[in-house]
Amino acid sequence: MASISILVVDDERIVALDIKGTLETLGYQVCAVANTAETALQAAETHSPDLILMDINLKGEMDGIAIAHVFNAKYTIPVVFLTAYSDRDTFERAKSSNPYGFILKPFDARKLHSAIEIALVKHSEEARLTEARQKAELENSAKSSFFANMSHEIRNSLNGIVGMTDLALETALDKEQKEYMTTVLDSAENLLDILNDILDLSRIEARKMSLSPKRFNLEELINKTIRTHLPKAHKKKLTLTYDIPSFVPRMLKGDPTRVSQILNNLLSNAIKFTDQGGISLEISDLATLGAYSEQQHIPVPKYRMLLFSVRDTGVGLTEAEQNYIFEPYKQVLAEGKTPIRGTGLGLAICRDLVELMNGTIWVRSKPGAGSTFHFTAQFEHGELEEDITEQEIIPEFPQGLHVAIADNNIVGQKLLLELLEKKGFICHVTSNGAELLELLASESVDLVVTEIKLPFLTGIEAMNHIRSGTIPDTPTTLPVIAVTAFALKGDKERFIEAGMDGYVSKPIHASEFYREIARVLQPEEIPAQPQKEIEQTDMTQVLDVDGAMVRLDDDNELICRLYSLFVDEVAERLYGLKLFLQENAYDKAALHSQSFAAAAFNIGANSLGNALMQIYAAAAKHKPVPAEQLQALEELSIKTTEEISRNMNNLA
């Protein structure tokens, strides 16, 4: 082990030499001896000692305490005072410089030895903790960057689903078609609500979830939830039923999104782990046991505690599995001992949500005999309040207003175009910030609707050109609305503060979109609509075939075509990405990796998408990507294409 290097600072030469001799006898190396603040600084710069042993009384303008403050500011070298001063004032002043020890002269060699070793251990531990904290902060920053980008991509996809489904429901549909489209819309909107907490893992870990109570019809909620899971159940030839006894109140006040989230998770797990038989959902009222439906003279209570039970005839759980199943990141092994896909967060989230509703969740199960998941939740009786139905007013606009649309997503462009043209706007579509400025220089428009994330010039940069008056004949007060997938907490305030007049988060809901336009164009007539706080999961499957099947309505031919297209272009995309990184073309690498990731997530190649988003996060900050990371990406690409080929054969 290398000898510890110590800088001795003392203005008494004889004392300094005595200290030097003692230290060398104890096995330390004295790199230099200084007698003033200036020479001490020079010695520290030259020798980088492991520790400084310093007197308080020094020649010159600065004493030992003053120079200790300078050392703390410039270096991370521990300072131990060795001084004859023992008064309280000096001691208190010395403490302000955070020394690692304080020894009085005349000193004892053993005490000096102990003080130095304690100082070195303490400094080493602090350095280790500082490094660990910095590493954690860096990892958290990378996670936040990943979640922000993932949120953007997911919301862009949801924007197309929700928007186009909204438009389809306004066309002439027969009863069956309308039911299918309503189910699609319900599922997409439910996914959007769930994004609020699932995508932000830090909130889950910090237990900072909250409820948004409102009145809802329990039977409608259960019917909608069951309907969403019927296709998967029928595909496995399973029955899926529910029972709500007559004495259970239908109108409740609580958070229907959270109830639906819990039930969706439990039903999805039940279907996943059941190969024959069926799943049933039963609901009971713990408080009434039917009394209030039969004895009308008994007052209706304000709060109702309901019991939800999801029963299946699946593989069941061992006692050991039942003990940890509600802990985060814990996953149960299927019968063949192959881990079930997923994050392992679902039941942990359910537990937290149930506790928020003053309830409890538990499971009763035996291996091979199925499982029953029970949970209780407290609600207010919804019929205690006056039944008021708020009629949403969709504003009307003057015909012929010109709108400039800027969105680099084809689906986003089409959705905005159709929504605006339905209200009589004349639209001009662009796909990047530079095209938007060119359009504004040649056309007179009444409103700009722009995505924030655009090629060449971002939506914010384009807006700054408008506000600065650099575009001829374009007023600096031209209304600009951000319609964007950036929907994290604080994004709205950030964009409004930057100069945007309005903000709409993707996926777009037509009524909210129209109200925001009306608020910006006619502020005296339409009050501001409060925006939802959108929060941010990571998806780790090599290939999420089930997810792709659900998104594409079990269209095997379409899924196989998408798989084939993706496989055909993987090699070219990888080559382009590596070329950009080799040439340090980080901006191009960032755009390329993000586009590649979006294509991967689109077909359910989630693990590959995650790896690409990590490269995007590095390239966006102009940081080099290690060769081993690119090698791992290439290996993951090969694994993904092999999995795609295997599933294409199965689907065919």
C-alpha positions in Angstrom: 0.0 0.0 0.0 1.3 3.5 -0.9 2.5 5.6 2.0 0.2 8.4 3.1 1.5 11.8 2.0 1.1 14.7 4.6 1.8 18.4 4.2 3.0 20.0 7.4 2.2 23.7 7.9 3.8 25.4 10.9 5.6 28.8 11.2 8.1 27.4 13.9 10.8 25.6 11.9 12.1 23.6 14.9 8.5 22.5 15.7 7.8 21.7 12.1 10.9 19.5 11.9 9.9 17.7 15.1 6.5 17.0 13.6 8.1 15.8 10.4 10.3 13.4 12.3 7.4 12.0 14.3 5.3 11.4 11.2 8.1 9.6 9.4 8.6 7.4 12.5 4.9 6.6 12.4 5.3 5.5 8.7 3.9 8.6 6.9 5.6 10.5 4.1 6.0 14.2 4.6 5.8 15.7 1.1 6.6 19.3 2.2 6.9 21.7 5.1 5.4 25.2 4.8 5.4 28.1 7.2 3.0 30.6 5.5 -0.4 30.4 3.8 1.1 31.2 0.4 3.8 28.4 0.6 1.1 26.0 1.9 -1.1 26.7 -1.1 1.9 26.2 -3.5 2.9 22.9 -1.8 -0.7 21.6 -1.9 -0.9 22.5 -5.6 2.5 20.8 -6.3 2.3 17.6 -4.2 -1.5 16.9 -3.8 -1.1 15.5 -0.2 -3.5 13.0 1.4 -3.8 15.2 4.5 -2.7 18.6 5.8 -1.5 19.0 9.4 -1.6 22.7 10.1 -0.9 25.1 12.9 -3.5 28.0 13.4 -0.8 30.7 14.1 1.0 31.4 10.8 3.2 34.2 9.5 1.5 36.6 7.0 -2.0 37.9 6.6 -3.8 34.6 6.7 -3.8 32.3 9.7 -4.4 28.5 9.6 -8.2 28.8 9.9 -8.4 31.2 7.0 -6.2 29.0 4.8 -8.3 26.0 5.8 -11.3 27.7 4.2 -9.3 28.2 1.0 -8.3 24.5 1.0 -11.9 23.5 1.4 -13.0 25.6 -1.5 -10.2 24.5 -3.9 -9.4 20.9 -2.9 -10.9 17.9 -1.1 -8.0 17.4 1.2 -8.7 16.8 5.0 -7.2 19.3 7.4 -6.2 18.5 11.0 -5.2 21.4 13.2 -2.2 20.9 15.5 -2.0 24.1 17.6 -1.3 25.5 21.0 -4.5 27.5 21.0 -7.1 26.0 23.4 -9.5 28.9 24.1 -13.2 28.5 23.2 -13.3 31.4 20.7 -10.4 29.9 18.6 -12.0 26.4 18.8 -15.4 27.7 17.7 -13.8 29.7 14.8 -11.8 26.6 13.8 -15.0 24.5 13.7 -16.3 26.8 10.9 -13.7 25.4 8.5 -14.9 21.8 9.1 -11.6 20.3 10.2 -11.1 16.5 10.5 -9.3 16.8 13.8 -8.0 19.3 16.5 -4.9 18.4 18.5 -3.3 20.5 21.2 0.5 21.1 21.5 2.5 19.6 23.0 1.3 16.5 21.2 1.5 12.8 22.1 2.7 10.7 19.1 0.0 8.0 19.7 -2.8 10.6 19.9 -1.4 12.2 16.7 -1.4 8.8 15.0 -5.0 8.1 16.0 -6.2 11.5 15.0 -4.6 11.2 11.5 -6.0 7.7 10.9 -9.5 8.8 12.1 -9.3 11.8 9.8 -8.3 9.6 6.8 -11.0 7.1 7.4 -13.7 9.8 7.8 -12.5 11.5 4.7 -12.5 8.3 2.7 -16.0 7.4 3.8 -17.3 10.9 3.0 -15.7 10.6 -0.5 -17.4 7.2 -1.0 -20.8 8.6 0.1 -20.3 11.6 -2.2 -19.5 9.4 -5.1 -22.5 7.2 -4.4 -24.8 10.2 -4.2 -23.5 11.7 -7.4 -23.9 8.3 -9.1 -27.5 8.1 -7.8 -28.2 11.6 -9.0 -26.8 10.9 -12.4 -28.8 7.7 -12.7 -32.0 9.5 -11.5 -31.3 12.2 -14.1 -30.9 9.6 -16.8 -34.1 7.9 -15.7 -36.0 11.2 -15.8 -34.7 11.9 -19.3 -35.7 8.4 -20.4 -39.2 8.8 -18.9 -39.7 12.2 -20.4 -38.8 10.9 -23.9 -40.9 7.7 -23.4 -43.8 9.8 -22.3 -43.5 11.9 -25.4 -43.5 8.8 -27.7 -46.4 7.1 -25.9 -48.5 10.2 -25.9 -47.9 10.8 -29.6 -49.3 7.2 -30.3 -52.2 7.8 -27.9 -52.9 11.0 -29.6 -53.6 9.2 -32.9 -55.7 6.5 -31.2 -57.9 8.8 -29.1 -58.2 11.5 -31.8 -59.0 9.2 -34.7 -61.4 7.2 -32.5 -63.2 10.4 -31.5 -63.6 11.3 -35.2 -64.7 7.7 -36.1 -67.5 7.8 -33.5 -68.9 10.9 -35.1 -69.4 9.0 -38.4 -72.2 6.7 -39.4 -71.6 3.4 -37.5 -73.8 0.4 -36.8 -74.4 -0.7 -33.2 -71.6 -3.3 -33.2 -69.1 -1.0 -34.8 -69.9 1.8 -32.4 -69.4 -0.6 -29.4 -66.0 -1.7 -30.7 -64.9 1.9 -31.2 -66.2 2.9 -27.8 -64.2 0.1 -26.3 -61.0 1.3 -28.1 -61.6 4.8 -26.8 -62.3 3.7 -23.3 -59.1 1.6 -23.2 -57.0 4.4 -24.7 -58.4 7.0 -22.2 -57.8 4.5 -19.3 -54.2 4.0 -20.4 -53.8 7.8 -20.5 -55.1 8.1 -16.9 -52.8 5.2 -15.7 -49.8 7.0 -17.2 -50.2 9.6 -14.4 -48.5 7.3 -11.9 -47.1 4.2 -13.5 -44.6 5.9 -15.7 -43.1 7.8 -12.8 -41.4 5.1 -10.8 -40.0 7.6 -8.4 -43.5 8.5 -7.3 -44.4 4.8 -6.8 -41.3 4.4 -4.6 -42.0 7.6 -2.7 -45.7 6.6 -2.2 -46.9 10.0 -3.5 -49.9 8.8 -5.4 -53.2 10.6 -4.9 -56.9 10.2 -5.6 -59.2 12.3 -7.7 -62.7 11.7 -6.3 -65.8 12.1 -8.5 -69.2 10.6 -8.9 -69.5 7.5 -11.1 -71.8 4.5 -11.8 -70.2 1.3 -10.5 -72.1 -1.0 -12.8 -71.1 1.0 -15.9 -67.4 1.0 -14.7 -67.4 -2.8 -14.1 -69.2 -3.5 -17.4 -66.6 -1.3 -19.3 -63.7 -3.0 -17.5 -65.0 -6.6 -18.2 -65.6 -5.7 -21.8 -62.0 -4.7 -22.3 -60.8 -8.1 -21.1 -63.3 -10.3 -23.0 -61.3 -10.7 -26.2 -58.2 -12.2 -24.4 -60.4 -14.4 -22.2 -62.4 -15.7 -25.3 -59.1 -16.3 -27.1 -58.1 -18.7 -24.3 -61.6 -20.2 -24.2 -62.2 -18.9 -20.7 -65.4 -17.6 -19.2 -65.4 -14.0 -17.7 -68.3 -13.0 -15.6 -69.2 -10.5 -12.9 -71.9 -10.2 -10.2 -73.1 -7.0 -8.4 -75.9 -7.8 -6.0 -78.9 -5.5 -5.9 -78.0 -4.2 -2.4 -74.7 -2.8 -3.6 -75.1 0.9 -4.4 -74.6 1.9 -8.1 -73.8 5.6 -7.6 -70.6 6.2 -5.7 -68.1 9.0 -5.2 -64.5 7.9 -5.4 -61.7 7.6 -8.0 -63.1 5.4 -10.8 -59.7 5.5 -12.7 -57.9 3.9 -9.7 -60.7 1.3 -9.2 -60.4 0.4 -12.8 -56.6 0.3 -12.6 -56.7 -2.2 -9.8 -59.4 -4.4 -11.5 -57.6 -4.3 -14.8 -54.4 -5.5 -13.2 -56.1 -8.3 -11.2 -58.2 -9.5 -14.2 -55.2 -9.3 -16.6 -53.2 -11.5 -14.1 -56.1 -13.9 -13.7 -56.3 -14.4 -17.5 -52.6 -14.7 -17.8 -52.3 -17.4 -15.2 -55.5 -19.4 -16.2 -55.5 -21.9 -19.1 -58.9 -23.5 -18.5 -62.1 -22.7 -16.6 -62.9 -19.1 -16.0 -62.6 -15.8 -14.0 -65.3 -14.1 -12.0 -65.6 -10.7 -10.3 -67.9 -10.4 -7.3 -68.7 -7.2 -5.4 -70.2 -7.0 -1.9 -71.2 -4.2 0.5 -69.6 -5.0 3.8 -71.6 -2.4 5.7 -75.2 -3.2 4.7 -75.5 -6.9 3.8 -78.6 -5.9 2.0 -80.4 -4.1 4.8 -80.7 -0.7 3.1 -82.5 -2.1 0.1 -85.1 -3.8 2.3 -85.5 -1.3 5.2 -85.9 2.1 3.7 -86.3 3.8 7.2 -82.7 3.1 8.1 -80.6 6.2 7.2 -78.3 5.8 4.2 -74.7 6.0 5.5 -72.3 8.5 4.0 -69.5 6.0 3.4 -69.7 2.5 2.0 -67.0 -0.1 2.3 -67.1 -2.5 -0.7 -65.4 -5.9 -1.1 -64.1 -6.8 -4.6 -63.2 -10.4 -5.3 -61.5 -11.7 -8.5 -61.5 -15.5 -8.6 -59.7 -17.7 -11.2 -59.2 -21.4 -11.8 -55.6 -20.9 -12.7 -52.2 -22.3 -11.5 -52.5 -20.8 -8.0 -49.8 -19.6 -5.7 -47.5 -21.2 -3.1 -47.4 -19.8 0.5 -44.0 -18.3 -0.2 -45.3 -16.5 -3.3 -48.2 -15.2 -1.4 -45.8 -13.6 1.1 -44.0 -11.4 -1.4 -46.5 -11.0 -4.3 -47.5 -7.4 -3.3 -43.8 -6.2 -3.0 -42.5 -4.1 -5.9 -40.4 -5.8 -8.7 -41.4 -9.3 -7.4 -42.7 -11.6 -10.2 -44.3 -15.0 -9.8 -43.0 -17.9 -12.0 -45.5 -19.6 -14.2 -46.0 -23.4 -14.1 -43.0 -24.0 -16.4 -40.8 -21.7 -14.1 -40.5 -19.1 -16.9 -40.8 -15.5 -15.6 -44.0 -13.9 -16.7 -43.4 -10.7 -18.7 -43.9 -7.4 -17.0 -42.3 -5.0 -14.6 -43.4 -6.7 -11.4 -45.0 -3.4 -10.2 -48.6 -4.1 -10.8 -49.7 -5.7 -7.5 -47.5 -3.3 -5.6 -49.3 -0.4 -7.2 -52.6 -2.0 -6.4 -51.6 -2.3 -2.8 -50.8 1.4 -2.6 -54.0 2.4 -4.3 -56.1 0.2 -2.1 -54.5 1.8 1.0 -55.3 5.2 -0.4 -58.9 4.2 -0.4 -58.8 3.1 3.2 -58.8 -0.6 2.2 -56.8 -3.7 2.3 -55.8 -6.2 -0.4 -55.0 -9.9 0.2 -55.0 -13.3 -1.7 -56.2 -16.8 -0.9 -54.7 -19.5 -3.1 -53.4 -23.0 -3.4 -51.1 -24.4 -6.1 -53.2 -26.0 -8.8 -56.5 -24.8 -7.3 -56.7 -21.2 -8.5 -56.5 -17.9 -6.7 -58.9 -15.3 -5.3 -57.7 -11.7 -4.9 -59.8 -9.7 -2.5 -59.6 -6.0 -1.8 -61.8 -3.5 0.1 -62.2 0.1 -0.8 -64.2 3.0 0.8 -66.5 5.2 -1.2 -69.0 8.0 -0.5 -72.6 7.2 -1.3 -73.0 9.1 -4.7 -76.7 9.5 -4.3 -76.3 11.8 -1.3 -75.4 14.6 -3.7 -77.7 16.3 -6.1 -77.5 14.7 -9.5 -76.1 17.4 -11.7 -75.0 16.7 -15.2 -72.6 19.2 -16.6 -73.3 19.9 -20.2 -70.0 20.5 -22.0 -70.3 23.5 -24.3 -68.3 23.1 -27.6 -67.4 26.6 -28.7 -68.0 27.8 -32.3 -65.6 29.9 -34.2 -65.8 32.5 -37.1 -65.5 30.7 -40.4 -62.4 31.1 -42.6 -59.7 31.7 -39.9 -56.3 30.6 -41.1 -54.3 28.2 -38.9 -50.6 27.2 -39.3 -50.0 23.6 -38.1 -46.5 22.4 -37.2 -46.2 18.7 -36.3 -43.6 16.2 -37.6 -45.9 13.2 -37.0 -48.1 12.3 -39.9 -51.0 11.0 -37.7 -50.7 14.2 -35.6 -50.9 16.4 -38.7 -54.0 14.5 -40.0 -55.8 14.7 -36.7 -55.2 18.4 -36.2 -56.2 19.1 -39.8 -59.5 17.2 -39.5 -60.4 18.7 -36.1 -59.7 22.3 -37.3 -61.3 21.9 -40.7 -64.5 20.6 -39.0 -64.7 23.9 -37.2 -64.3 25.9 -40.4 -60.6 26.8 -40.1 -58.4 27.0 -43.2 -55.2 25.0 -42.4 -51.6 25.2 -43.6 -49.6 22.1 -42.6 -45.8 22.1 -41.9 -43.6 19.4 -40.5 -40.7 21.4 -38.9 -39.9 24.7 -37.4 -38.1 26.0 -40.5 -41.1 25.3 -42.7 -43.3 27.0 -40.2 -41.3 30.3 -40.4 -41.3 30.1 -44.2 -45.1 29.7 -44.2 -45.5 32.7 -41.8 -43.3 34.8 -44.0 -45.5 34.1 -47.0 -49.0 33.6 -45.6 -51.2 35.6 -43.1 -52.5 33.4 -40.4 -54.7 34.0 -37.3 -53.3 31.2 -35.1 -50.3 28.8 -34.8 -50.7 25.3 -33.4 -47.3 23.7 -32.9 -45.6 20.7 -31.4 -42.7 21.5 -29.2 -40.4 18.8 -30.5 -39.7 19.7 -34.1 -36.7 19.2 -36.5 -34.4 22.1 -37.4 -36.2 24.6 -35.2 -38.2 23.6 -32.1 -41.7 25.0 -31.5 -40.2 27.3 -28.8 -37.5 28.6 -31.1 -40.1 29.2 -33.9 -42.3 31.1 -31.4 -39.3 33.2 -30.3 -38.8 34.3 -33.9 -42.5 35.4 -33.9 -42.2 37.2 -30.6 -38.9 39.0 -31.7 -40.6 40.5 -34.8 -38.1 39.0 -37.3 -40.8 37.6 -39.6 -42.1 40.3 -42.0 -45.8 41.2 -41.7 -46.3 38.7 -38.8 -47.5 40.4 -35.6 -45.4 39.6 -32.5 -48.7 38.9 -30.6 -49.8 36.2 -33.0 -51.5 33.5 -30.8 -49.4 30.3 -30.5 -50.7 27.1 -28.9 -48.5 24.2 -28.0 -50.1 20.9 -28.8 -47.5 18.5 -27.6 -46.7 15.2 -26.1 -44.5 16.9 -23.4 -47.0 16.6 -20.6 -44.9 16.1 -17.4 -45.7 18.0 -14.3 -44.5 21.6 -14.8 -44.3 21.4 -18.7 -47.4 23.5 -19.2 -46.1 26.3 -16.9 -42.7 26.1 -18.6 -44.1 26.6 -22.1 -46.5 29.3 -21.0 -43.7 31.1 -19.3 -41.6 30.8 -22.4 -44.3 32.8 -24.3 -46.9 30.3 -25.5 -50.5 31.6 -25.3 -52.0 28.1 -24.8 -51.2 24.5 -24.1 -52.9 21.2 -25.0 -51.3 17.8 -24.1 -51.4 14.8 -26.3 -53.4 12.6 -26.8 -55.8 15.4 -27.9 -59.4 15.4 -26.6 -61.4 17.4 -29.1 -63.5 19.3 -26.6 -60.4 20.4 -24.6 -58.6 21.3 -27.8 -61.5 23.5 -29.0 -61.9 25.1 -25.5 -58.2 26.1 -25.4 -58.4 27.6 -28.9 -61.5 29.5 -27.8 -59.8 30.7 -24.6 -56.8 32.0 -26.6 -58.9 33.6 -29.4 -61.9 34.7 -27.3 -60.6 35.0 -23.7 -63.5 37.2 -22.6 -66.0 34.5 -23.5 -64.4 31.1 -22.5 -62.9 30.6 -19.1 -59.6 28.7 -18.8 -60.0 24.9 -18.6 -57.8 23.4 -15.8 -55.2 21.0 -17.3 -54.7 17.5 -16.0 -51.4 16.9 -14.3 -49.8 14.2 -16.4 -47.1 12.1 -14.9 -44.8 9.3 -16.2 -43.2 2.6 -17.2 -40.5 1.1 -18.5 -41.2 -1.8 -20.8 -38.6 -4.6 -20.8 -40.1 -7.4 -23.0 -37.9 -8.4 -26.0 -41.1 -8.7 -28.0 -44.6 -7.8 -26.7 -46.7 -9.8 -29.1 -49.9 -9.6 -27.0 -49.6 -5.8 -26.8 -49.2 -5.6 -30.6 -52.2 -7.9 -31.1 -54.4 -5.7 -28.9 -53.3 -2.5 -30.6 -53.8 -3.9 -34.0 -57.1 -5.6 -33.3 -55.7 -9.2 -33.7 -54.9 -8.5 -37.4 -52.3 -11.2 -38.0 -51.5 -10.1 -41.5 -50.9 -6.5 -40.6 -48.7 -7.5 -37.6 -46.6 -9.8 -39.8 -46.2 -7.0 -42.4 -45.0 -4.6 -39.7 -42.6 -7.3 -38.4 -41.3 -7.9 -41.9 -40.7 -4.2 -42.5 -38.9 -3.8 -39.2 -36.6 -6.8 -39.8 -35.8 -5.6 -43.3 -34.5 -2.2 -42.0 -32.8 -3.1 -38.7 -29.4 -3.6 -40.3 -29.6 -0.3 -42.2 -30.8 1.6 -39.1 -28.0 0.2 -37.0 -25.4 1.0 -39.6 -26.6 4.6 -39.8 -26.6 5.0 -36.0 -23.1 3.7 -35.6 -21.9 5.9 -38.5 -23.3 9.1 -36.9 -21.7 8.2 -33.6 -18.3 7.4 -35.1 -18.4 10.9 -36.8 -19.5 12.5 -33.5 -22.6 13.8 -35.3 -24.6 13.7 -32.1 -27.6 15.7 -33.2 -28.2 13.3 -36.1 -27.5 10.3 -33.9 -30.1 11.6 -31.4 -32.8 12.0 -34.1 -31.9 8.6 -35.7 -31.9 6.7 -32.4 -35.2 8.2 -31.3 -36.8 7.4 -34.6 -35.4 3.8 -34.4 -36.7 3.5 -30.9 -40.2 4.7 -31.9 -40.3 2.0 -34.6 -39.2 -0.6 -32.1 -41.8 0.4 -29.5 -44.4 0.4 -32.3 -44.1 -3.3 -32.9 -43.5 -4.2 -29.2 -39.7 -4.6 -29.3 -39.6 -2.8 -26.0 -36.2 -3.9 -24.7 -34.6 -2.8 -27.9 -36.5 0.5 -27.7 -35.3 1.1 -24.2 -31.6 0.5 -25.2 -32.0 2.9 -28.1 -33.5 5.6 -25.8 -30.4 5.3 -23.6 -28.3 6.0 -26.6 -30.6 8.9 -27.5 -30.2 10.3 -24.0 -26.4 10.3 -24.4 -26.4 11.6 -27.9 -28.8 14.4 -27.0 -26.2 15.6 -24.4 -23.3 15.1 -27.0 -21.8 12.3 -24.9 -19.9 9.5 -26.5 -21.5 6.0 -26.5 -19.1 3.2 -25.3 -18.3 0.5 -27.8 -19.6 -2.2 -25.5 -23.0 -0.4 -25.4 -23.2 -0.5 -29.2 -22.1 -4.1 -29.1 -24.9 -4.9 -26.7 -27.3 -3.0 -28.9 -26.3 -5.1 -31.9 -26.7 -8.4 -30.0 -30.1 -7.2 -28.7 -31.1 -6.4 -32.3 -30.2 -9.9 -33.4 -32.1 -11.4 -30.5 -35.1 -9.2 -31.3 -35.2 -10.1 -35.0 -34.9 -13.8 -34.1 -37.9 -13.5 -31.8 -39.8 -11.6 -34.5 -39.1 -14.4 -37.0 -40.2 -17.1 -34.5 -43.5 -15.3 -33.8 -44.1 -14.6 -37.5 -44.0 -18.4 -38.1 -46.4 -18.9 -35.2 -48.8 -16.2 -36.4 -48.7 -17.6 -40.0 
